[in-house]
């Protein structure tokens, strides 16, 4: 029993099922997560190992390579890359798709435990973190106070605010940015030490022996159990000053005699600035499977409670709120969808000129969309920009199935049939052709399933949303439409032309009679459309006389134009968004002090403010290194030294400016005032960040090899060549390769003669130039807040300001000599400030931005430069990375996917028609779709990107649907007329109204999206424009060229059935 007959037999059941689906769909709307982008679930694991004070080369040798070797035992590892800077190793493990990441995480943790056996003394266990681009910060929780120091604000953030994150589902808890962790700091005075013949190492030893954590015990006295405690830990910070360092007879030297004890913070290596003022903030980072909107909404609800936990003079606020973008983008796309549905309904009404029929068609749109939302929730998807784009895109095509059904019902009513018989016959007749059309449209989205990585994660949800909506629309057309038509339509003779999908012999006779009637009807009695149709048929008949020439010109012209436009059009991963914000990385000369970098940042802020005439809404900057205590923070911001700063700027909403032109002005202004500064604009838009997959710029060349000098030399040559390309900006080497260093060369023979060893020298130097934080673990318990803090001994930075200060470091406790200068020589030089590795090779990254050119053209130019540089020296490899590499891979997979989709459609058509020739005839409109879509993109200044490519694929499916209907009718008419040309003309005339109606309805539905209005308009507009261009071209091709192609191909085809059954002879 067919769907149609089942529906008509039990109409109330259809209504009940429809109502039930709507109910569950509405529930799904309230429960489905709302986010910016789909869940990426990228197979990536990060391992972070901090060790304060170690040089980049030491971090690479003692940690990175050892961990890398152990991770080779982990199943599914695709690539291991590492970044090594002073005090930190950051490893990124990328896995093959479909790897079980839970098992991979467990294996990584196991191998970390094995590797730790080889770590230097004092090394902390590495942190293993699942992190991908969907875990990017969606805002900042800013804490500020006019009176309190940063270390105190940071401690409040860490001990009072951060623990509350656990009460917000889906919110992770990064540590605070902008200040080092609270510590008990014992700043020794080198002069005072010398006056007592002491060394800093002796103070460290005294602290370690006099501040000891010991467990408490118990003693039973009579009937009471007592807890025995001992003051082995200092109770107050000031008490550390009373610890004796050395005792000579009755004379005792206390810590307070040679040092200043303070409740302070670790050595300052970073600052966070909000609107130019030092502040503390916590990045708001959701977990990968959480809803951005829900997380931020619940966090904002907690803000009053968080404020109550803070002193009155400390204020907390939520800044850089990305959830506003989410909800505005959702509202924008919903509005576009509603406008599209309204325009679609008006277009259907214009053609049908019957309100009841129009309502039958339009009512299927919300039903299909709501059912699609339920399907998305069941598939584990979210409401995001991609799924909403798919639903908005589907609205135009959703009317096709219902429109074709209503048109066919009209035809059968015109034959004089009773309304029930007309509806049943019409719906039964088109059931299989509509199923074929559905399968062909679904087939065009095959590229989404063969993509990999981020493109697949982004566009599979778009395809699913369209697919669910189309399937729901098909079932509505086969069940709800015939039921509602029985109730709403009147049994009267309609004055529309025939618009059948598939004709039987009796209907063919009706068609002939109708045509004869039309030919004898006076011209002045025909309505506008009938006159238009008459001229259209006349044009087709004239075209038949030159069909060979026209078809040849069409085929050759379409192929040449498609190839030419594809070569000419710009290519990008995603559309560029003029969002009124930017991110800028500032690099002072390698090794610049934190204070100088901060001062330069303030100069940059002033330049930006004057360039935009004071229209900066908010700025956020981070200067310097992430403290070693907060290693995981490097996942959010990575700076290689105190010479670097990252700046984010949001402009006022009412300040309209071309961001790319503004960037060029800022480049010129900053370089004019701070010529020693290197700057590079980085992705700030979440789409760009996700598509970049961690790359700082769209163009990245990785020069890899073994010898660092050779790598750097070749990379610097590439930089000079790339700077000659006019549209490349910010061309530079990303890593600091010229970091200043003072090499201390100790003479081991002299040491041995003095009875010393290198260990004593190293401890003395470390105590004077660093702190005991990582060499001598010691903690103090603040009983007021029940938190422990590190106790560290250090020489104040202001006390070591010259090489001579290094030379005077005493080596033997209690003796003024020898000093370091007695056993060592000093030489200044340079070293790389960052060692990056991928597999067995070190590499250097040459980065560049693109301005005024598409990424595809820039990538091609860069590849030419690399080729012109010649074959790299033996052992060197040059690889294209970043967004440009992903673009090449994505376009390649899209092209292969589109080819596969065409093959699948061809096979479906061949199975239906039992003819390969007719399948090719149907596909003859595809070149027109490609030409139309590319031309529309060129005329509107858009590029070929993932969005516009999906629009082109969508219009391909619609063009195939229209072609199927013409060819199906034409083939049946040919068997009756015996003339392929006449059959093609008659079939095109029959299909003229519904093709124009469905095409124009879909075009009207796409106009709001193509206009690019709203928050997400720039991202979705190319999709709508590609659909409109493809539909316009395919409509002309289907009506004017397809009949000619059919006539040429079928002119000599036999009338016999292809069946091999003897009964069918």
MOWO-V814994 format. One record per pair of residues at least 24 apart in sequence whose ideal C-beta (glycine too) atoms are under 6 Angstrom apart, sorted by the first residue. I is the first residue (numbers start at 1). GAP is how many residues later the second one is. Records with the same first field share a line. If there is no record, write none. Layout:
I: GAP + GAP
//
This chain:
3: 475 + 476
4: 423 + 424 + 474 + 478
7: 472 + 475 + 476
8: 474
11: 472
14: 465 + 466 + 469
18: 462
21: 350
22: 348
24: 350
25: 345 + 346 + 348 + 349
28: 345 + 346 + 349
29: 344
32: 345 + 351
33: 258 + 349
34: 257 + 259 + 349
35: 256 + 257 + 347 + 349
36: 256 + 290 + 650
37: 347
38: 346 + 348 + 419 + 423
40: 92 + 93 + 94 + 417
42: 90
43: 52 + 56 + 58
44: 50 + 88
45: 48 + 63 + 85
46: 46 + 83 + 85
47: 44 + 79 + 81
48: 42 + 79 + 583 + 584
49: 40 + 77
50: 37 + 38 + 578 + 581
51: 72
52: 35 + 576 + 721 + 722
53: 717
54: 33
56: 28 + 29 + 30 + 778 + 779
59: 25 + 30
60: 24 + 775
62: 58
63: 26
64: 25
66: 49 + 52
67: 24 + 48
70: 41 + 44 + 45
71: 40
73: 38
74: 33 + 34
76: 28
81: 757
82: 755
83: 753
84: 751
85: 555 + 749
87: 541
90: 544
122: 652 + 653
127: 505
131: 504
133: 557
134: 154
135: 150 + 153
136: 553
137: 146 + 147 + 148 + 499
138: 146 + 154 + 184
139: 145 + 179 + 181 + 182 + 183
140: 141 + 143 + 179 + 180
141: 141 + 143 + 177
142: 132 + 137 + 139 + 175 + 177
143: 137 + 173
144: 135 + 171
145: 168 + 169
147: 166
150: 29 + 128
151: 28 + 31 + 114
153: 127
154: 25 + 126
155: 27
156: 154
157: 123 + 125
159: 626 + 628
160: 149
161: 145
164: 142
168: 130 + 131
170: 116 + 117 + 120 + 125
171: 124
172: 113 + 115
174: 109 + 111
175: 455 + 458
176: 104 + 106
177: 95 + 104
178: 94 + 101 + 102
179: 101
180: 85 + 86 + 447
181: 85 + 448
182: 83 + 607
183: 82 + 83 + 606 + 607 + 609
184: 53 + 596 + 605 + 607
185: 77 + 79
186: 73 + 75 + 607
187: 72 + 73 + 609
188: 70 + 71 + 607
189: 69
190: 609
192: 66
193: 65
196: 57
197: 617 + 618 + 619
199: 565 + 611 + 614
200: 567 + 568
201: 562 + 563 + 566
202: 43 + 611
203: 42 + 590
204: 563 + 568 + 572 + 589
206: 37 + 39
207: 571
208: 568 + 570
210: 33
211: 567
233: 548
237: 26
269: 355 + 356 + 358
270: 354 + 355
271: 327 + 352
272: 350
273: 348
274: 346
275: 344
276: 329
283: 353
292: 31 + 34
293: 30 + 33
296: 27
319: 299
328: 687
329: 56 + 686 + 687
332: 682 + 683 + 684
333: 55 + 59
336: 56 + 672 + 673
337: 55 + 58
339: 669
340: 55 + 665 + 668
341: 24 + 54
343: 661 + 662
344: 52 + 55 + 657 + 660 + 661
347: 653 + 654 + 657
348: 653
351: 646
356: 132 + 133
357: 49
360: 46 + 121 + 124 + 125
361: 38 + 41 + 42 + 45
364: 38 + 109 + 112
365: 33
367: 109
368: 30 + 101 + 104 + 105
369: 100
371: 101
372: 93 + 96 + 97
375: 93
376: 89
379: 85
381: 80
385: 631
386: 72 + 75 + 76
387: 74 + 78
389: 73 + 631
390: 72 + 75 + 76
391: 74
392: 617
393: 561
394: 72 + 75
395: 610
396: 606 + 609 + 610
397: 561 + 605
398: 75
399: 602
400: 598
401: 33 + 72 + 73 + 76
402: 75 + 79
403: 595
405: 72 + 76
407: 92 + 587
408: 92 + 93
409: 76
410: 84 + 86
411: 87 + 88 + 89
413: 81
414: 79 + 80
415: 95
419: 72
423: 59 + 62 + 63
427: 55
429: 73
430: 71
433: 68 + 69 + 535
436: 476
437: 524 + 527
438: 32 + 36
439: 469
440: 465 + 520
441: 29 + 516
442: 25
443: 458 + 461 + 462
444: 457 + 509 + 512 + 513
446: 451 + 454 + 455
447: 447 + 450 + 451
450: 447
451: 442
454: 237
455: 435
497: 496
498: 492
499: 494 + 495
501: 464
502: 466
503: 469
508: 468
533: 459
537: 448 + 452
540: 445 + 448 + 503
541: 444
543: 501
544: 437
547: 497 + 500 + 501
550: 494
551: 493 + 494 + 497
554: 487
558: 369 + 370 + 373
559: 368
561: 370
562: 365 + 368 + 369
565: 369
569: 365 + 369 + 375
570: 284 + 373
571: 283 + 285 + 373
572: 282 + 283 + 371 + 373
573: 118 + 310 + 314
574: 113 + 117 + 371
575: 370 + 372 + 443 + 444 + 447
577: 108 + 441 + 442
578: 81
579: 106
580: 71
581: 69 + 103
582: 67 + 102
583: 65 + 99 + 101
584: 63 + 97
585: 61 + 95 + 97
586: 59 + 91 + 93
587: 57 + 91
588: 55 + 89
589: 87
590: 53 + 146 + 148 + 149 + 243
591: 148 + 149
592: 51
594: 30 + 48
597: 26 + 45 + 46 + 48
598: 25
600: 74
601: 44
604: 66
607: 62 + 63
611: 54 + 55 + 58
615: 36 + 37 + 40
616: 33
617: 33 + 34 + 35
618: 32
619: 30
620: 28
621: 24 + 26
622: 24
640: 96 + 193 + 194
641: 95 + 192
660: 191
678: 54
680: 50
681: 168
692: 191
695: 187
696: 151
697: 150 + 151 + 152
698: 152 + 157 + 184 + 185 + 186
699: 149 + 163 + 185
700: 145 + 147 + 181 + 182
701: 145
702: 141 + 143 + 177 + 179
703: 141 + 175
704: 137 + 139 + 173
705: 136 + 170 + 171
706: 169
708: 134
711: 133
712: 25 + 132
714: 162
715: 129 + 131
718: 128
719: 127
721: 144
722: 126 + 143
725: 136
727: 124 + 125 + 126
728: 120
729: 120 + 122
730: 119
731: 117
733: 111 + 113
734: 111 + 113
735: 99 + 109
736: 97 + 98
737: 95
738: 92
739: 92 + 94
741: 88 + 90
742: 86
743: 84 + 86
744: 80
745: 79 + 80
746: 77 + 78
747: 76
750: 73
751: 72
754: 64
761: 50
764: 45 + 47
768: 27 + 41
854: 89
855: 29 + 32
859: 25
894: 55
905: 55
914: 144
917: 132
918: 49
921: 46 + 124 + 125 + 128
922: 41 + 42 + 45
924: 121
925: 34 + 38 + 109 + 112 + 113 + 117
926: 30
928: 105 + 106 + 109
929: 26 + 27 + 30 + 101 + 105
931: 102
932: 97 + 98 + 100 + 101
933: 93 + 96 + 97
935: 94
936: 89 + 92 + 93
940: 85
942: 80 + 83
947: 75 + 76
948: 74 + 78
951: 72 + 75 + 76
952: 74 + 78
954: 73
955: 72 + 75 + 76
959: 75
962: 33 + 76
963: 75 + 79
965: 26
966: 25 + 76
970: 76
980: 67 + 70 + 71
981: 66
984: 59 + 62 + 63
988: 51 + 55
999: 32 + 36
1002: 29
1003: 25 + 28
//
